[in-house]
Amino acid sequence: MIHINFYTKENCSLCDEALALVEMLQHDYPCTLEMRDIYSNDNWLEAYHLSIPVVNIDGIELNCEEISFETLEAAFKEAHRKHKA
């Protein structure tokens, strides 16, 4: 099963938009989704504070500048392919 780590923070409209895209794709790909508030972990805050939302789909990481329906779908497909192999 695909595992997604979604790095976010409160009151983030970009995060809300990215999450909506992820949720649309969840219907086609079995996965688990873990929401990670960057303010709850110093390492996450340091790594992601300038690039949230960040979506990590089984090691394929997309930041705020890379996230679109097309890039997320490609990452889901790649992760799904890896799990089938």
N, C-alpha and C positions, 0 to 999 in steps of 0.2 A: 504494500500500500504506500502511496506517495505521502510524504510528510512535508508540511509547509510551516516555516517559521515566519511570522509576519511582524516586523518591527514597526512600532507605531508610538504615538503619544496622544494624550487627550486633545480635543479641539483641533484636529488636523483635517482640513477638508481634502487635501491630497490623499491622505490615508483612507478616508471614507470612500473616495472614488476608486482607489486601488482595491479596497476590500470588496466593493461591489463587483468588480471584474473577477476577482478570485472566486467569489461566491457563485457567479454565473458558471464558471468553468468547473466548479466542484460537482455540478450535476452530471458532467460527462466523465469525470475521472475520480475513482474512489481515493479519498485522501483524508488525512487528519490535518487540522489547522490549529496551530498554537499561536495565540496572540501574545506578543512580548512588548510591554511598555518599556521604552528605553530608559525612563526615569526610575525604574525599579532595579536597575543593575548598572553599576558604574562602567563595566566593560562595554555593555551595549551602548550606553550614552556616549562614551568616548568614540566608539567605532561608527556610530550611525547618526549622531546628532545633526549633521549637516545634510544627510542624504535620505531621511525618511520620507515616505515609507520605503522600507526595504523588504522584499519578498524573497525568501530562500526556499526554493522548491527542490528538495533532495540534493542540495549542494549547488544548484544553479541560482545565483544571486542577481537580483535586479534591483536597482535603486530608483529613486524618484524620477530621474531623467530617462531611465530605460523602460519604465513600466508603461505598457499599452496592452490592449486586448491581444494584439498579434504576438508581442514578445512573451506575454504570460502563457498564451496558448502553445507557443513553440516550446517553452520550458516544461509545461505539463506533458506535452507529447514526448519530449525527450526523457523525462522522468518515468513516464509510463512504459516507454520502450525498454528502458533499463530494467524495470521490474519484471517485464515479460521474458527477458533474456535469461 
